[in-house]
Amino acid sequence: MSLFILFLVVSITVFFWFGGIRFIAQLPLPLPLRLALWASLLFALFFSPVLFYLRTLGHKGPLFDAMAWAGYTLMGAYSILICVVMLRDLGFGLVSLFLPATAKGHAAMELPVNPSRRGLIIDCINLGIAAATASLAGVGLLGGLKAPEVVTVTHPALKEGLKGLRIVQISDIHVSHTIRRPMVERIVSMVEELRPDLIVLTGDLVDGSVAMLKHDVAPLAALKAPLGTFFITGNHEYYSGVVPWIAEINRLGFTVLINSHRVLKHNGTSLVLAGVTDFHAGRLLPEHASSPKLALSGAPEDAYRILLAHQPLSFPEAKAENCHLTLSGHTHGGQYLPYTWVINLVQPWVKGLYEEEGYRLYVNRGTAFWGPPFRLGSPSEITLHRFE
């Protein structure tokens, strides 16, 4: 909790300094407009904890959904803005650092700087930053609202009976104030069109309680496949009440794999499908500590093994348990700039297909979004895994 508080303090400080002091306060705008921008920045900063508190008191409805849309959209826009302002300040710093050395011996460079001209240049740069941020936020919002892409990934059928197997993977839908029943219905319709033999949902389905979101996730009950529909927990299930959600997801017809496995048959060939809890689940619920070893305990050694693991950090343990294919999510592929770049600094496996020592990992970019409703540089996806 202390790390979370530290992160919160640092985030608020960065937003306030670069978004407010270093940008809004310097904009060549009338005072009322600058005050309105300050209000929007403060709303973006503090709406999330306020909304969370109101939600715990049982408040819900269109007003809270509207607050969430406004708050998350502003949060996303300001996070883009702050990165651009940081780059601007870095550029100004480099110019001031190197200009004197470059200008030495050049009389033209030694002339006093015209303050009004300098101010005009800075004003133009700031207005350009505002326009660029608004444009990127608009493109990101359109990307977030688009239907997910269908990404087809082919895998070698290591056993003859696996040829033709079709597994559809969805992940990180994050049903909440901004993702409601219509979006879930669209995802269900798209999955059904792919005619899968097996459907897997690799965690982070919800952000909220069963009471709040039961109606919105209900369309998932329509998902059917010959080999079944399976679910594993992500970290957000543990923030939302994992035990009631496991019961609800079971009621919807999914088999929830809690460090366990099932032996399935495709064309007479055995297939082991195992699933683990979220990589950090044991911190919140000790009995749910993630364990690929436990999940594969007693599984046939000679069968093709697939592990469902919400976080790709489980991949090393999956390889140790001879899992031919690991299916993960969690990262969102960074979701939108600049995080599509930053995430590579903290995650060894970010999106797409990886192969190490003959074992495969696929990281789904997420089928919707989390927080800011943006997708920029990392579209949402539904993955069709096809064995040939």
C-alpha positions in Angstrom: 0.0 0.0 0.0 2.9 2.4 0.7 4.2 1.9 -2.8 0.7 2.7 -4.2 0.5 5.9 -2.1 4.0 6.8 -3.3 3.0 6.2 -6.9 -0.2 8.3 -6.4 1.8 11.2 -4.9 4.3 11.1 -7.8 1.6 10.9 -10.4 -0.4 13.8 -8.9 2.8 15.9 -8.7 3.8 15.2 -12.3 0.3 15.9 -13.6 0.1 19.1 -11.6 3.6 20.4 -12.5 3.8 19.6 -16.2 0.1 19.8 -17.0 -0.6 22.8 -14.9 2.4 24.9 -14.0 4.5 24.1 -17.1 1.6 24.2 -19.6 -1.8 25.6 -18.6 -0.3 28.6 -16.7 1.8 29.5 -19.8 -1.0 29.3 -22.4 -1.8 32.6 -24.1 -5.5 32.3 -23.3 -8.0 34.4 -21.4 -8.1 33.7 -17.6 -11.6 32.0 -17.7 -10.3 29.5 -20.3 -7.2 28.8 -18.3 -9.4 28.3 -15.1 -11.5 25.9 -17.1 -8.4 23.9 -18.1 -7.2 23.8 -14.5 -10.6 22.5 -13.5 -10.4 19.7 -16.1 -6.9 18.8 -14.9 -8.0 18.5 -11.3 -11.1 16.5 -12.4 -8.8 14.1 -14.3 -6.6 13.7 -11.3 -9.2 13.2 -8.5 -12.3 11.8 -10.2 -11.1 8.1 -10.0 -10.8 7.8 -6.2 -14.0 9.8 -5.8 -15.8 7.5 -8.3 -14.4 4.4 -6.6 -15.6 5.7 -3.2 -19.1 6.4 -4.5 -19.2 3.0 -6.1 -18.4 1.3 -2.8 -21.4 3.1 -1.4 -23.6 1.5 -4.0 -24.1 4.5 -6.3 -24.4 3.8 -10.0 -26.3 5.0 -13.0 -25.9 7.2 -16.1 -24.4 10.1 -14.1 -21.6 8.0 -12.8 -21.0 6.5 -16.3 -20.8 10.0 -17.7 -18.4 11.0 -15.0 -16.2 8.0 -15.9 -16.2 8.8 -19.6 -15.3 12.4 -19.0 -12.7 11.6 -16.3 -10.9 8.8 -18.1 -10.9 10.7 -21.4 -9.4 13.7 -19.8 -6.9 11.5 -17.9 -5.8 10.0 -21.2 -5.5 13.3 -23.0 -3.5 14.8 -20.1 -1.1 11.8 -20.0 -0.3 12.4 -23.7 0.0 16.2 -23.1 2.4 15.8 -20.2 4.7 13.6 -22.2 4.8 16.2 -25.0 5.4 19.0 -22.5 8.3 16.9 -21.0 9.8 16.6 -24.5 9.4 20.4 -25.0 11.2 21.2 -21.8 13.9 18.7 -22.6 14.3 20.4 -26.0 14.5 23.9 -24.4 17.0 22.6 -21.9 19.3 21.2 -24.6 19.0 24.4 -26.6 20.0 26.5 -23.6 22.8 24.1 -22.8 24.4 23.9 -26.2 23.5 27.3 -27.7 26.2 29.3 -26.0 29.0 26.9 -27.1 27.6 26.9 -30.7 27.2 30.7 -30.7 30.7 31.5 -29.6 32.5 33.5 -32.2 29.3 34.2 -34.2 28.4 37.9 -33.8 24.8 37.4 -35.0 24.3 34.9 -32.2 25.6 37.3 -29.5 22.9 39.8 -30.1 20.4 40.2 -27.3 17.3 38.0 -27.6 14.1 39.9 -28.5 11.8 39.0 -25.5 8.6 39.6 -27.5 9.8 37.4 -30.3 10.8 34.7 -27.9 7.4 34.9 -26.2 5.6 34.6 -29.5 7.7 31.5 -30.4 6.9 29.9 -27.1 3.2 30.7 -27.4 3.1 29.1 -30.9 4.8 26.0 -29.6 2.4 25.7 -26.7 -0.7 26.1 -29.0 0.8 23.6 -31.3 1.2 21.1 -28.4 -2.4 21.7 -27.5 -3.6 21.0 -31.0 -1.4 17.9 -31.4 -2.6 16.6 -28.0 -6.3 17.1 -29.0 -5.6 15.4 -32.3 -3.9 12.4 -30.8 -6.6 12.1 -28.1 -9.3 12.2 -30.8 -7.6 9.5 -32.9 -7.0 7.4 -29.7 -10.7 7.7 -28.7 -11.8 6.6 -32.2 -9.4 3.6 -31.9 -10.8 2.7 -28.5 -14.3 2.7 -29.7 -13.6 0.6 -32.8 -14.5 -3.1 -32.9 -11.5 -5.3 -32.0 -9.4 -6.6 -34.8 -9.5 -10.4 -35.5 -5.9 -11.5 -35.4 -5.2 -15.0 -36.8 -2.2 -16.9 -35.5 -1.2 -20.3 -36.9 0.6 -22.9 -34.8 2.2 -26.2 -35.9 -0.1 -29.2 -35.1 2.5 -31.3 -33.3 0.0 -34.1 -33.3 -2.0 -35.2 -36.4 -5.4 -34.9 -34.5 -4.8 -31.3 -33.7 -5.0 -30.2 -37.3 -7.9 -27.9 -37.9 -8.3 -27.0 -34.2 -9.6 -23.4 -33.7 -9.2 -21.7 -30.4 -10.6 -18.1 -29.9 -9.0 -16.1 -27.2 -10.5 -12.9 -25.7 -8.9 -11.0 -22.8 -9.0 -7.8 -20.7 -12.5 -6.7 -21.6 -12.7 -4.6 -18.4 -16.5 -4.3 -18.2 -17.1 -1.2 -16.1 -18.7 2.3 -16.2 -17.4 2.8 -19.8 -17.7 -0.7 -21.2 -21.3 -1.9 -21.0 -23.6 -4.6 -22.4 -23.6 -3.4 -26.0 -19.9 -3.7 -26.3 -20.0 -7.2 -24.7 -22.7 -8.2 -27.2 -20.5 -7.0 -30.1 -17.6 -9.1 -28.8 -19.9 -12.2 -28.4 -21.2 -11.8 -32.0 -17.7 -11.5 -33.4 -16.5 -14.6 -31.5 -19.5 -16.7 -32.7 -18.7 -15.8 -36.3 -15.3 -17.4 -36.0 -16.8 -20.9 -35.3 -14.3 -21.9 -32.6 -13.8 -25.4 -31.2 -12.7 -23.9 -28.0 -13.1 -20.4 -26.3 -10.8 -19.0 -23.7 -11.0 -15.8 -21.7 -7.7 -15.0 -20.2 -8.7 -12.7 -17.3 -9.6 -9.1 -16.4 -13.2 -9.4 -17.5 -14.5 -6.8 -15.0 -13.9 -3.7 -12.9 -16.7 -3.7 -10.4 -18.9 -5.9 -8.3 -21.3 -8.7 -9.5 -24.2 -6.6 -8.4 -23.1 -3.7 -10.5 -22.1 -5.5 -13.7 -24.2 -8.7 -13.8 -26.5 -7.4 -16.5 -23.6 -6.2 -18.6 -21.7 -9.5 -18.7 -24.8 -11.6 -19.2 -24.4 -11.9 -23.0 -21.3 -14.1 -22.5 -23.7 -16.9 -21.6 -24.4 -17.2 -25.4 -20.8 -18.3 -26.1 -20.6 -22.0 -26.8 -18.0 -24.2 -28.3 -17.7 -28.0 -28.9 -14.7 -28.3 -26.5 -16.0 -25.8 -24.0 -15.5 -22.2 -22.8 -12.9 -21.6 -20.2 -11.9 -18.6 -17.9 -8.9 -17.7 -15.7 -8.7 -14.9 -13.2 -6.8 -11.7 -13.9 -5.6 -9.2 -11.3 -8.7 -7.0 -11.7 -11.0 -9.9 -10.6 -9.2 -9.7 -7.3 -9.9 -6.0 -7.0 -13.6 -6.6 -7.8 -14.5 -9.5 -5.5 -13.0 -12.7 -7.0 -15.1 -15.3 -5.1 -18.5 -13.9 -6.2 -17.2 -13.4 -9.7 -16.0 -17.0 -10.0 -19.5 -18.1 -9.0 -21.1 -15.8 -11.6 -18.7 -16.8 -14.4 -19.5 -20.4 -13.7 -23.2 -19.6 -13.9 -22.6 -18.1 -17.3 -21.4 -21.5 -18.5 -17.6 -21.0 -18.3 -15.3 -23.5 -16.6 -13.0 -21.5 -14.3 -9.6 -23.0 -14.0 -8.0 -22.3 -10.6 -4.6 -23.8 -10.9 -6.2 -26.8 -12.5 -6.6 -28.5 -15.9 -8.9 -30.4 -18.2 -8.1 -33.1 -20.7 -9.9 -32.5 -23.9 -10.2 -34.5 -27.1 -10.0 -33.2 -30.7 -10.2 -35.8 -33.5 -9.4 -38.4 -30.9 -6.2 -36.7 -29.8 -5.7 -35.6 -26.2 -5.2 -31.9 -25.4 -4.4 -30.6 -21.9 -5.9 -27.2 -21.2 -4.5 -25.8 -17.9 -5.2 -22.5 -16.2 -3.5 -20.6 -13.4 -4.7 -17.7 -11.2 -3.2 -14.2 -11.7 0.6 -14.1 -11.2 0.2 -11.9 -8.1 -3.1 -13.4 -6.8 -1.4 -14.9 -3.7 -0.7 -11.4 -2.4 -4.5 -10.8 -2.0 -5.7 -14.4 -1.6 -3.0 -16.8 -0.4 -5.0 -19.9 -1.4 -5.0 -18.6 -4.9 -1.2 -18.3 -5.3 -0.5 -18.9 -9.0 1.1 -22.3 -9.7 1.6 -23.8 -13.2 3.1 -26.9 -11.5 -0.1 -27.5 -9.5 -2.2 -26.7 -12.6 -0.4 -29.5 -14.6 -0.3 -32.0 -11.7 -1.5 -35.3 -13.0 -1.8 -34.2 -16.6 -0.8 -36.7 -19.3 2.9 -36.1 -20.2 2.5 -37.0 -23.9 -0.4 -34.7 -24.6 -0.2 -31.2 -26.2 -0.2 -28.7 -23.4 -1.7 -25.3 -23.3 -1.5 -23.0 -20.3 -3.8 -20.0 -19.8 -2.0 -17.4 -17.7 -3.2 -13.9 -17.4 0.2 -12.3 -17.0 3.0 -13.4 -19.5 5.4 -13.4 -16.5 4.2 -17.0 -16.0 5.9 -18.1 -19.2 9.2 -19.3 -17.6 7.2 -21.6 -15.3 5.1 -22.7 -18.2 8.2 -23.8 -20.1 9.4 -25.7 -17.1 6.1 -27.6 -17.1 6.5 -28.5 -20.8 3.6 -26.3 -21.9 3.8 -26.1 -25.7 1.7 -22.9 -25.8 0.9 -20.2 -23.2 -1.9 -17.8 -23.8 -1.8 -14.5 -21.9 -3.1 -10.9 -21.8 -2.7 -8.2 -19.2 -0.3 -5.8 -21.0 -2.8 -4.3 -23.5 0.2 -4.0 -25.7 0.6 -0.6 -24.0 -2.9 0.5 -25.2 -1.9 4.0 -26.4 1.0 6.2 -26.9 3.3 6.9 -25.0 2.6 3.7 -23.0 3.1 1.5 -26.1 6.8 2.5 -25.9 7.1 2.7 -22.1 5.7 -0.8 -21.5 8.7 -2.4 -23.2 10.8 -1.1 -20.3 8.9 -3.1 -17.7 7.5 -6.1 -19.6 9.7 -8.7 -21.4 6.7 -9.9 -23.4 4.3 -7.2 -24.5 2.2 -8.4 -27.5 2.0 -11.0 -30.2 3.8 -14.3 -30.6 7.1 -15.3 -29.0 9.0 -18.5 -29.3 11.7 -19.6 -26.9 13.4 -23.0 -26.8 10.6 -24.4 -28.9 7.8 -23.2 -26.5 5.4 -20.6 -27.6 3.8 -17.6 -25.9 1.0 -15.4 -27.3 0.1 -12.1 -25.6 -3.3 -10.8 -26.6 -3.5 -7.0 -26.7 -6.8 -6.9 -24.9 -10.3 -7.1 -26.4 -11.4 -3.7 -25.1 -9.6 -1.1 -23.0 -8.9 -0.1 -19.4 -9.1 3.4 -18.0 -8.8 6.0 -20.8 -10.9 4.8 -23.7 -7.9 5.1 -26.1 -6.2 2.8 -28.5 -3.3 4.3 -30.3 -0.5 2.2 -31.7 -2.0 -1.0 -30.2 -5.5 -1.9 -31.4 -7.8 -4.2 -29.4 -8.0 -7.7 -30.6 -9.8 -11.1 -30.7 -7.3 -13.8 -31.4 -8.0 -16.9 -33.5 -5.4 -19.6 -32.9 -5.4 -22.1 -35.7 -3.5 -25.3 -35.8 -2.1 -26.5 -39.1 
